[in-house]
Amino acid sequence: MAESAHIKNDVIILCAPDLQKQLQDWQTYLKSEKNVSRHTLRAYAGDITHFLKFMNGHIGKPVSIGDLSDAGIREFRAWLSRKAMDGTSNASRARSLSGVKNFLSWLDKHGVMHNAAIESLRSPKLPHKIPRPLHEIQARNVLESAQDLAKEDWVGRRDRALFTLLYGCGLRIDEALSLNLGDMPRDGYLRVTGKGRKERQVPVIEIVEKNLGLYLESCPFPPEDGRAIFLGTKGERLNQGVAQKAMRNLRTTLGLPENATPHALRHSFATHLLQNGANLREIQELLGHASLSTTQRYTEINAEELLKIYRASHPRA
């Protein structure tokens, strides 16, 4: 994979042979056993590479397992400080630290080395964020207008089918774009492969199936085995950037706020279900969240909306 090559090419000059071997084994573990996504693997590769470049410059030689074991709190803090001076955000630095911790923890569990300093290092403080969904009328306008801006009719139907799927089933954009023709809904359900390659079943409402059908009828490319459902204009699997650009165009045309993104349709799915009586456990299953605490963020949205209504409506507010 490209991610493996990225680390392999860089560690030739950054690492001693003993560390090169462990890095390769760790990547194999992440891909084969942990089933991390391509995005996570790419991020971890970048985080480790940046850290090793820093260590390489700090000690003036290729980094060995012994050097990692001896690294103290000062080295780790200096590395994070360098990232901060380079303009890296708190969120990105926290993710980078998580990647390095993951690798060192893996080395520890496999009896390769132990570093006590990394555990005492606090992650940069992150602002508390809650999801930013669209209002129901905004989501409806997106779905109704998605077909209007495309230059080709079948592309417009594709965009409408995709956005209807995201809002109607609560899918992540990469989950939707990873679907093949063999994954089409059956008996009212769609089988989705989410983070960590975990599968879940999502019920599919009629409007989703209808728009998928209209799009596939007009799609000019043959329905070959293993073909992606959503295609670009050259017949390749649709790129996320193309879907995001289509949403940006809709956002401008409809006068929607900046939070109107493909992922906001997933947030809207969860928020509108909660507002209409679904419980958190059900929403957790539909979204594929590993932890209920992740799903509980949507209750904060409801609390904010109630407070806005109260302040606007109460005679003494």
BALOBA-1460 file (C-alpha; in Angstrom, 3 decimals):
// residues 317
<rec num="1" residu="m" x="0.000" y="0.000" z="0.000"/>
<rec num="2" residu="a" x="1.031" y="3.619" z="-0.545"/>
<rec num="3" residu="e" x="1.003" y="4.269" z="3.209"/>
<rec num="4" residu="s" x="3.582" y="1.532" z="3.841"/>
<rec num="5" residu="a" x="5.833" y="2.851" z="1.107"/>
<rec num="6" residu="h" x="5.629" y="6.307" z="2.668"/>
<rec num="7" residu="i" x="7.136" y="5.097" z="5.942"/>
<rec num="8" residu="k" x="9.582" y="2.635" z="4.344"/>
<rec num="9" residu="n" x="11.184" y="5.249" z="2.099"/>
<rec num="10" residu="d" x="11.693" y="7.723" z="4.920"/>
<rec num="11" residu="v" x="12.942" y="5.371" z="7.632"/>
<rec num="12" residu="i" x="15.888" y="4.267" z="5.487"/>
<rec num="13" residu="i" x="17.714" y="7.419" z="6.553"/>
<rec num="14" residu="l" x="15.819" y="8.139" z="9.781"/>
<rec num="15" residu="c" x="16.040" y="4.780" z="11.546"/>
<rec num="16" residu="a" x="18.480" y="2.093" z="12.504"/>
<rec num="17" residu="p" x="17.688" y="-1.371" z="11.046"/>
<rec num="18" residu="d" x="16.178" y="-2.673" z="14.322"/>
<rec num="19" residu="l" x="13.581" y="0.111" z="14.314"/>
<rec num="20" residu="q" x="12.826" y="-0.247" z="10.600"/>
<rec num="21" residu="k" x="11.780" y="-3.865" z="11.183"/>
<rec num="22" residu="q" x="9.472" y="-2.936" z="14.078"/>
<rec num="23" residu="l" x="7.841" y="-0.142" z="12.088"/>
<rec num="24" residu="q" x="6.995" y="-2.550" z="9.280"/>
<rec num="25" residu="d" x="5.575" y="-5.097" z="11.741"/>
<rec num="26" residu="w" x="3.500" y="-2.383" z="13.444"/>
<rec num="27" residu="q" x="2.005" y="-1.277" z="10.132"/>
<rec num="28" residu="t" x="1.114" y="-4.869" z="9.310"/>
<rec num="29" residu="y" x="-0.604" y="-5.123" z="12.701"/>
<rec num="30" residu="l" x="-2.583" y="-1.924" z="12.100"/>
<rec num="31" residu="k" x="-3.790" y="-3.095" z="8.680"/>
<rec num="32" residu="s" x="-4.346" y="-6.803" z="9.288"/>
<rec num="33" residu="e" x="-5.429" y="-7.007" z="12.936"/>
<rec num="34" residu="k" x="-6.766" y="-3.571" z="13.874"/>
<rec num="35" residu="n" x="-8.281" y="-2.960" z="10.424"/>
<rec num="36" residu="v" x="-7.672" y="0.779" z="10.665"/>
<rec num="37" residu="s" x="-8.873" y="2.930" z="7.786"/>
<rec num="38" residu="r" x="-6.593" y="4.196" z="5.022"/>
<rec num="39" residu="h" x="-6.952" y="7.696" z="6.465"/>
<rec num="40" residu="t" x="-5.814" y="6.569" z="9.940"/>
<rec num="41" residu="l" x="-2.907" y="4.602" z="8.498"/>
<rec num="42" residu="r" x="-1.803" y="7.581" z="6.422"/>
<rec num="43" residu="a" x="-2.096" y="9.899" z="9.436"/>
<rec num="44" residu="y" x="-0.079" y="7.566" z="11.670"/>
<rec num="45" residu="a" x="2.601" y="7.271" z="8.977"/>
<rec num="46" residu="g" x="2.920" y="11.050" z="8.817"/>
<rec num="47" residu="d" x="2.978" y="11.405" z="12.613"/>
<rec num="48" residu="i" x="5.702" y="8.798" z="13.099"/>
<rec num="49" residu="t" x="7.767" y="10.156" z="10.225"/>
<rec num="50" residu="h" x="7.654" y="13.702" z="11.637"/>
<rec num="51" residu="f" x="8.644" y="12.463" z="15.102"/>
<rec num="52" residu="l" x="11.526" y="10.387" z="13.753"/>
<rec num="53" residu="k" x="12.783" y="13.332" z="11.693"/>
<rec num="54" residu="f" x="12.794" y="15.420" z="14.864"/>
<rec num="55" residu="m" x="14.610" y="12.713" z="16.846"/>
<rec num="56" residu="n" x="17.081" y="12.182" z="14.003"/>
<rec num="57" residu="g" x="18.005" y="15.867" z="14.060"/>
<rec num="58" residu="h" x="18.032" y="15.919" z="17.865"/>
<rec num="59" residu="i" x="20.485" y="13.035" z="18.384"/>
<rec num="60" residu="g" x="22.356" y="13.450" z="15.103"/>
<rec num="61" residu="k" x="22.104" y="9.834" z="13.946"/>
<rec num="62" residu="p" x="19.579" y="7.213" z="12.764"/>
<rec num="63" residu="v" x="17.084" y="6.495" z="15.536"/>
<rec num="64" residu="s" x="17.321" y="3.048" z="17.168"/>
<rec num="65" residu="i" x="14.991" y="1.216" z="19.542"/>
<rec num="66" residu="g" x="17.365" y="2.130" z="22.361"/>
<rec num="67" residu="d" x="17.058" y="5.822" z="21.476"/>
<rec num="68" residu="l" x="13.249" y="5.609" z="21.651"/>
<rec num="69" residu="s" x="13.453" y="3.809" z="24.978"/>
<rec num="70" residu="d" x="15.736" y="6.530" z="26.392"/>
<rec num="71" residu="a" x="13.673" y="9.472" z="25.080"/>
<rec num="72" residu="g" x="12.544" y="11.637" z="27.978"/>
<rec num="73" residu="i" x="9.700" y="14.046" z="28.622"/>
<rec num="74" residu="r" x="11.845" y="16.934" z="27.370"/>
<rec num="75" residu="e" x="12.279" y="15.355" z="23.939"/>
<rec num="76" residu="f" x="8.563" y="14.714" z="23.552"/>
<rec num="77" residu="r" x="7.659" y="18.222" z="24.703"/>
<rec num="78" residu="a" x="10.261" y="19.751" z="22.394"/>
<rec num="79" residu="w" x="8.792" y="17.795" z="19.460"/>
<rec num="80" residu="l" x="5.258" y="19.006" z="20.217"/>
<rec num="81" residu="s" x="6.554" y="22.552" z="20.685"/>
<rec num="82" residu="r" x="8.194" y="22.397" z="17.267"/>
<rec num="83" residu="k" x="4.875" y="21.355" z="15.731"/>
<rec num="84" residu="a" x="3.134" y="24.226" z="17.530"/>
<rec num="85" residu="m" x="5.700" y="26.737" z="16.232"/>
<rec num="86" residu="d" x="5.084" y="25.366" z="12.736"/>
<rec num="87" residu="g" x="1.428" y="26.334" z="13.133"/>
<rec num="88" residu="t" x="0.012" y="22.867" z="13.841"/>
<rec num="89" residu="s" x="-3.341" y="23.061" z="15.636"/>
<rec num="90" residu="n" x="-4.046" y="21.529" z="19.046"/>
<rec num="91" residu="a" x="-6.227" y="18.885" z="17.402"/>
<rec num="92" residu="s" x="-3.490" y="17.862" z="14.957"/>
<rec num="93" residu="r" x="-0.851" y="17.771" z="17.701"/>
<rec num="94" residu="a" x="-3.129" y="15.635" z="19.870"/>
<rec num="95" residu="r" x="-3.608" y="13.220" z="16.970"/>
<rec num="96" residu="s" x="0.156" y="13.131" z="16.302"/>
<rec num="97" residu="l" x="0.857" y="12.323" z="19.940"/>
<rec num="98" residu="s" x="-1.770" y="9.590" z="19.789"/>
<rec num="99" residu="g" x="-0.007" y="8.029" z="16.788"/>
<rec num="100" residu="v" x="3.394" y="8.005" z="18.508"/>
<rec num="101" residu="k" x="1.851" y="6.644" z="21.715"/>
<rec num="102" residu="n" x="0.195" y="3.874" z="19.716"/>
<rec num="103" residu="f" x="3.523" y="2.770" z="18.254"/>
<rec num="104" residu="l" x="5.412" y="2.926" z="21.570"/>
<rec num="105" residu="s" x="2.589" y="1.079" z="23.335"/>
<rec num="106" residu="w" x="2.730" y="-1.636" z="20.670"/>
<rec num="107" residu="l" x="6.498" y="-1.975" z="21.188"/>
<rec num="108" residu="d" x="5.912" y="-2.229" z="24.944"/>
<rec num="109" residu="k" x="3.202" y="-4.899" z="24.651"/>
<rec num="110" residu="h" x="5.451" y="-6.992" z="22.408"/>
<rec num="111" residu="g" x="8.356" y="-6.810" z="24.839"/>
<rec num="112" residu="v" x="10.558" y="-4.785" z="22.475"/>
<rec num="113" residu="m" x="11.097" y="-1.718" z="24.684"/>
<rec num="114" residu="h" x="9.481" y="0.430" z="27.368"/>
<rec num="115" residu="n" x="9.306" y="4.201" z="27.618"/>
<rec num="116" residu="a" x="7.836" y="5.558" z="30.842"/>
<rec num="117" residu="a" x="8.016" y="9.242" z="29.872"/>
<rec num="118" residu="i" x="5.413" y="9.099" z="27.086"/>
<rec num="119" residu="e" x="2.642" y="8.112" z="29.505"/>
<rec num="120" residu="s" x="3.166" y="11.200" z="31.647"/>
<rec num="121" residu="l" x="2.833" y="13.529" z="28.651"/>
<rec num="122" residu="r" x="-0.539" y="15.266" z="28.506"/>
<rec num="123" residu="s" x="-2.310" y="15.674" z="25.225"/>
<rec num="124" residu="p" x="-2.962" y="19.268" z="24.053"/>
<rec num="125" residu="k" x="-6.302" y="20.509" z="25.315"/>
<rec num="126" residu="l" x="-9.058" y="20.329" z="22.725"/>
<rec num="127" residu="p" x="-12.134" y="22.563" z="22.541"/>
<rec num="128" residu="h" x="-15.415" y="20.800" z="23.226"/>
<rec num="129" residu="k" x="-17.207" y="20.449" z="19.923"/>
<rec num="130" residu="i" x="-20.728" y="19.341" z="19.205"/>
<rec num="131" residu="p" x="-22.022" y="18.259" z="15.784"/>
<rec num="132" residu="r" x="-23.493" y="20.963" z="13.570"/>
<rec num="133" residu="p" x="-26.525" y="19.558" z="11.732"/>
<rec num="134" residu="l" x="-28.793" y="21.247" z="9.227"/>
<rec num="135" residu="h" x="-32.347" y="22.164" z="10.087"/>
<rec num="136" residu="e" x="-34.957" y="19.862" z="8.573"/>
<rec num="137" residu="i" x="-35.994" y="22.406" z="5.948"/>
<rec num="138" residu="q" x="-32.346" y="22.955" z="4.971"/>
<rec num="139" residu="a" x="-31.745" y="19.226" z="4.588"/>
<rec num="140" residu="r" x="-34.901" y="18.918" z="2.484"/>
<rec num="141" residu="n" x="-33.780" y="21.776" z="0.240"/>
<rec num="142" residu="v" x="-30.405" y="20.105" z="-0.305"/>
<rec num="143" residu="l" x="-32.025" y="16.873" z="-1.439"/>
<rec num="144" residu="e" x="-34.586" y="18.584" z="-3.657"/>
<rec num="145" residu="s" x="-32.001" y="20.848" z="-5.327"/>
<rec num="146" residu="a" x="-29.061" y="18.450" z="-5.578"/>
<rec num="147" residu="q" x="-30.015" y="17.426" z="-9.115"/>
<rec num="148" residu="d" x="-30.380" y="20.956" z="-10.493"/>
<rec num="149" residu="l" x="-26.791" y="22.199" z="-10.635"/>
<rec num="150" residu="a" x="-25.097" y="19.349" z="-12.510"/>
<rec num="151" residu="k" x="-24.208" y="19.759" z="-16.186"/>
<rec num="152" residu="e" x="-25.312" y="16.210" z="-17.022"/>
<rec num="153" residu="d" x="-28.635" y="14.703" z="-15.989"/>
<rec num="154" residu="w" x="-27.154" y="11.441" z="-14.713"/>
<rec num="155" residu="v" x="-24.598" y="13.335" z="-12.588"/>
<rec num="156" residu="g" x="-27.423" y="15.323" z="-11.013"/>
<rec num="157" residu="r" x="-29.275" y="12.107" z="-10.230"/>
<rec num="158" residu="r" x="-26.059" y="10.666" z="-8.759"/>
<rec num="159" residu="d" x="-25.603" y="13.641" z="-6.440"/>
<rec num="160" residu="r" x="-29.218" y="13.508" z="-5.328"/>
<rec num="161" residu="a" x="-28.998" y="9.750" z="-4.700"/>
<rec num="162" residu="l" x="-25.764" y="10.165" z="-2.717"/>
<rec num="163" residu="f" x="-27.001" y="13.006" z="-0.518"/>
<rec num="164" residu="t" x="-30.330" y="11.250" z="0.041"/>
<rec num="165" residu="l" x="-28.421" y="8.145" z="1.140"/>
<rec num="166" residu="l" x="-26.263" y="10.136" z="3.580"/>
<rec num="167" residu="y" x="-29.281" y="11.826" z="5.139"/>
<rec num="168" residu="g" x="-31.668" y="8.885" z="4.904"/>
<rec num="169" residu="c" x="-29.294" y="6.287" z="6.373"/>
<rec num="170" residu="g" x="-26.782" y="8.344" z="8.359"/>
<rec num="171" residu="l" x="-23.740" y="7.098" z="6.445"/>
<rec num="172" residu="r" x="-20.279" y="8.612" z="6.504"/>
<rec num="173" residu="i" x="-19.272" y="9.885" z="3.070"/>
<rec num="174" residu="d" x="-16.463" y="7.322" z="2.741"/>
<rec num="175" residu="e" x="-18.872" y="4.527" z="3.699"/>
<rec num="176" residu="a" x="-21.248" y="5.552" z="0.919"/>
<rec num="177" residu="l" x="-18.513" y="5.916" z="-1.693"/>
<rec num="178" residu="s" x="-17.065" y="2.510" z="-0.757"/>
<rec num="179" residu="l" x="-20.321" y="0.744" z="-1.685"/>
<rec num="180" residu="n" x="-20.346" y="-1.535" z="-4.728"/>
<rec num="181" residu="l" x="-23.316" y="-2.681" z="-6.809"/>
<rec num="182" residu="g" x="-23.345" y="-5.926" z="-4.829"/>
<rec num="183" residu="d" x="-24.035" y="-3.885" z="-1.692"/>
<rec num="184" residu="m" x="-27.328" y="-2.466" z="-2.956"/>
<rec num="185" residu="p" x="-30.160" y="-2.574" z="-0.367"/>
<rec num="186" residu="r" x="-31.920" y="-5.915" z="0.066"/>
<rec num="187" residu="d" x="-35.193" y="-6.517" z="1.889"/>
<rec num="188" residu="g" x="-35.191" y="-2.946" z="3.124"/>
<rec num="189" residu="y" x="-31.698" y="-3.039" z="4.636"/>
<rec num="190" residu="l" x="-28.229" y="-1.894" z="3.643"/>
<rec num="191" residu="r" x="-25.075" y="-3.595" z="4.934"/>
<rec num="192" residu="v" x="-22.390" y="-1.002" z="5.630"/>
<rec num="193" residu="t" x="-18.702" y="-1.449" z="6.457"/>
<rec num="194" residu="g" x="-17.661" y="1.291" z="8.873"/>
<rec num="195" residu="k" x="-14.608" y="2.218" z="10.903"/>
<rec num="196" residu="g" x="-12.401" y="-0.705" z="11.858"/>
<rec num="197" residu="r" x="-14.151" y="-2.661" z="9.084"/>
<rec num="198" residu="k" x="-17.083" y="-3.268" z="11.413"/>
<rec num="199" residu="e" x="-20.294" y="-4.140" z="9.606"/>
<rec num="200" residu="r" x="-23.724" y="-2.876" z="10.530"/>
<rec num="201" residu="q" x="-27.206" y="-3.132" z="9.020"/>
<rec num="202" residu="v" x="-29.091" y="0.076" z="8.337"/>
<rec num="203" residu="p" x="-32.775" y="0.236" z="7.365"/>
<rec num="204" residu="v" x="-33.369" y="1.959" z="4.035"/>
<rec num="205" residu="i" x="-36.411" y="4.159" z="3.531"/>
<rec num="206" residu="e" x="-38.286" y="4.200" z="0.230"/>
<rec num="207" residu="i" x="-37.007" y="7.598" z="-0.976"/>
<rec num="208" residu="v" x="-33.406" y="6.356" z="-0.729"/>
<rec num="209" residu="e" x="-34.083" y="3.248" z="-2.822"/>
<rec num="210" residu="k" x="-36.075" y="5.287" z="-5.342"/>
<rec num="211" residu="n" x="-33.268" y="7.799" z="-5.919"/>
<rec num="212" residu="l" x="-30.634" y="5.074" z="-6.130"/>
<rec num="213" residu="g" x="-32.738" y="3.360" z="-8.772"/>
<rec num="214" residu="l" x="-33.246" y="6.532" z="-10.825"/>
<rec num="215" residu="y" x="-29.524" y="7.255" z="-10.741"/>
<rec num="216" residu="l" x="-28.473" y="3.729" z="-11.759"/>
<rec num="217" residu="e" x="-30.999" y="3.706" z="-14.623"/>
<rec num="218" residu="s" x="-29.405" y="6.823" z="-16.095"/>
<rec num="219" residu="c" x="-25.756" y="5.981" z="-15.327"/>
<rec num="220" residu="p" x="-23.963" y="5.551" z="-18.688"/>
<rec num="221" residu="f" x="-21.435" y="2.970" z="-17.451"/>
<rec num="222" residu="p" x="-22.158" y="-0.802" z="-17.578"/>
<rec num="223" residu="p" x="-23.063" y="-2.573" z="-14.317"/>
<rec num="224" residu="e" x="-19.967" y="-4.782" z="-14.086"/>
<rec num="225" residu="d" x="-19.190" y="-7.078" z="-11.150"/>
<rec num="226" residu="g" x="-17.412" y="-5.265" z="-8.330"/>
<rec num="227" residu="r" x="-18.237" y="-1.847" z="-9.757"/>
<rec num="228" residu="a" x="-18.751" y="1.059" z="-7.397"/>
<rec num="229" residu="i" x="-22.284" y="2.386" z="-7.048"/>
<rec num="230" residu="f" x="-21.231" y="6.025" z="-7.237"/>
<rec num="231" residu="l" x="-19.066" y="6.878" z="-10.240"/>
<rec num="232" residu="g" x="-17.240" y="9.930" z="-11.516"/>
<rec num="233" residu="t" x="-17.603" y="11.208" z="-15.068"/>
<rec num="234" residu="k" x="-14.778" y="8.941" z="-16.291"/>
<rec num="235" residu="g" x="-16.328" y="5.806" z="-14.815"/>
<rec num="236" residu="e" x="-14.047" y="5.577" z="-11.777"/>
<rec num="237" residu="r" x="-15.183" y="5.396" z="-8.154"/>
<rec num="238" residu="l" x="-16.447" y="8.826" z="-7.143"/>
<rec num="239" residu="n" x="-13.913" y="10.919" z="-5.233"/>
<rec num="240" residu="q" x="-14.898" y="12.570" z="-1.945"/>
<rec num="241" residu="g" x="-13.667" y="15.925" z="-3.214"/>
<rec num="242" residu="v" x="-16.175" y="15.853" z="-6.085"/>
<rec num="243" residu="a" x="-19.056" y="15.241" z="-3.664"/>
<rec num="244" residu="q" x="-17.827" y="18.005" z="-1.374"/>
<rec num="245" residu="k" x="-17.589" y="20.431" z="-4.306"/>
<rec num="246" residu="a" x="-21.165" y="19.604" z="-5.318"/>
<rec num="247" residu="m" x="-22.276" y="20.399" z="-1.771"/>
<rec num="248" residu="r" x="-20.338" y="23.682" z="-1.778"/>
<rec num="249" residu="n" x="-22.142" y="24.692" z="-4.962"/>
<rec num="250" residu="l" x="-25.478" y="23.871" z="-3.345"/>
<rec num="251" residu="r" x="-24.473" y="25.787" z="-0.244"/>
<rec num="252" residu="t" x="-23.809" y="28.906" z="-2.306"/>
<rec num="253" residu="t" x="-26.980" y="28.565" z="-4.387"/>
<rec num="254" residu="l" x="-29.275" y="27.914" z="-1.421"/>
<rec num="255" residu="g" x="-27.581" y="30.362" z="0.944"/>
<rec num="256" residu="l" x="-26.775" y="27.648" z="3.480"/>
<rec num="257" residu="p" x="-24.283" y="28.058" z="6.355"/>
<rec num="258" residu="e" x="-20.692" y="26.789" z="6.144"/>
<rec num="259" residu="n" x="-21.544" y="23.676" z="8.149"/>
<rec num="260" residu="a" x="-23.573" y="22.410" z="5.156"/>
<rec num="261" residu="t" x="-21.226" y="19.568" z="4.183"/>
<rec num="262" residu="p" x="-21.835" y="15.938" z="3.216"/>
<rec num="263" residu="h" x="-20.947" y="14.928" z="6.790"/>
<rec num="264" residu="a" x="-23.508" y="17.388" z="8.143"/>
<rec num="265" residu="l" x="-26.190" y="15.217" z="6.517"/>
<rec num="266" residu="r" x="-25.115" y="12.354" z="8.810"/>
<rec num="267" residu="h" x="-25.297" y="14.707" z="11.813"/>
<rec num="268" residu="s" x="-28.721" y="15.833" z="10.621"/>
<rec num="269" residu="f" x="-29.922" y="12.225" z="10.349"/>
<rec num="270" residu="a" x="-29.017" y="11.567" z="13.999"/>
<rec num="271" residu="t" x="-30.290" y="14.875" z="15.326"/>
<rec num="272" residu="h" x="-33.653" y="14.681" z="13.570"/>
<rec num="273" residu="l" x="-34.165" y="11.082" z="14.730"/>
<rec num="274" residu="l" x="-33.489" y="12.147" z="18.319"/>
<rec num="275" residu="q" x="-35.852" y="15.102" z="18.011"/>
<rec num="276" residu="n" x="-38.577" y="12.787" z="16.750"/>
<rec num="277" residu="g" x="-38.378" y="10.230" z="19.547"/>
<rec num="278" residu="a" x="-35.601" y="7.739" z="18.733"/>
<rec num="279" residu="n" x="-33.470" y="6.733" z="21.717"/>
<rec num="280" residu="l" x="-29.700" y="7.027" z="21.936"/>
<rec num="281" residu="r" x="-29.016" y="3.290" z="21.799"/>
<rec num="282" residu="e" x="-30.919" y="2.976" z="18.528"/>
<rec num="283" residu="i" x="-29.082" y="5.945" z="17.034"/>
<rec num="284" residu="q" x="-25.760" y="4.524" z="18.222"/>
<rec num="285" residu="e" x="-26.436" y="1.287" z="16.331"/>
<rec num="286" residu="l" x="-27.522" y="3.119" z="13.185"/>
<rec num="287" residu="l" x="-24.445" y="5.354" z="13.168"/>
<rec num="288" residu="g" x="-22.025" y="2.563" z="14.042"/>
<rec num="289" residu="h" x="-20.562" y="4.377" z="17.050"/>
<rec num="290" residu="a" x="-18.387" y="2.147" z="19.236"/>
<rec num="291" residu="s" x="-19.197" y="4.230" z="22.332"/>
<rec num="292" residu="l" x="-22.500" y="5.663" z="23.504"/>
<rec num="293" residu="s" x="-20.657" y="8.774" z="24.710"/>
<rec num="294" residu="t" x="-20.013" y="9.693" z="21.067"/>
<rec num="295" residu="t" x="-23.734" y="9.505" z="20.317"/>
<rec num="296" residu="q" x="-24.606" y="11.533" z="23.421"/>
<rec num="297" residu="r" x="-23.185" y="14.645" z="21.738"/>
<rec num="298" residu="y" x="-26.481" y="14.905" z="19.872"/>
<rec num="299" residu="t" x="-28.384" y="15.490" z="23.118"/>
<rec num="300" residu="e" x="-26.350" y="18.683" z="23.557"/>
<rec num="301" residu="i" x="-27.694" y="19.956" z="20.230"/>
<rec num="302" residu="n" x="-31.252" y="19.392" z="21.418"/>
<rec num="303" residu="a" x="-30.499" y="21.238" z="24.664"/>
<rec num="304" residu="e" x="-29.136" y="24.210" z="22.700"/>
<rec num="305" residu="e" x="-32.179" y="24.299" z="20.439"/>
<rec num="306" residu="l" x="-34.543" y="24.167" z="23.421"/>
<rec num="307" residu="l" x="-32.685" y="27.062" z="25.042"/>
<rec num="308" residu="k" x="-32.952" y="29.142" z="21.859"/>
<rec num="309" residu="i" x="-36.706" y="28.458" z="21.660"/>
<rec num="310" residu="y" x="-37.111" y="29.299" z="25.350"/>
<rec num="311" residu="r" x="-35.258" y="32.613" z="25.023"/>
<rec num="312" residu="a" x="-37.207" y="33.572" z="21.904"/>
<rec num="313" residu="s" x="-40.613" y="32.530" z="23.192"/>
<rec num="314" residu="h" x="-40.824" y="32.967" z="26.963"/>
<rec num="315" residu="p" x="-42.456" y="36.290" z="27.893"/>
<rec num="316" residu="r" x="-39.937" y="36.935" z="30.682"/>
<rec num="317" residu="a" x="-36.809" y="35.678" z="28.895"/>
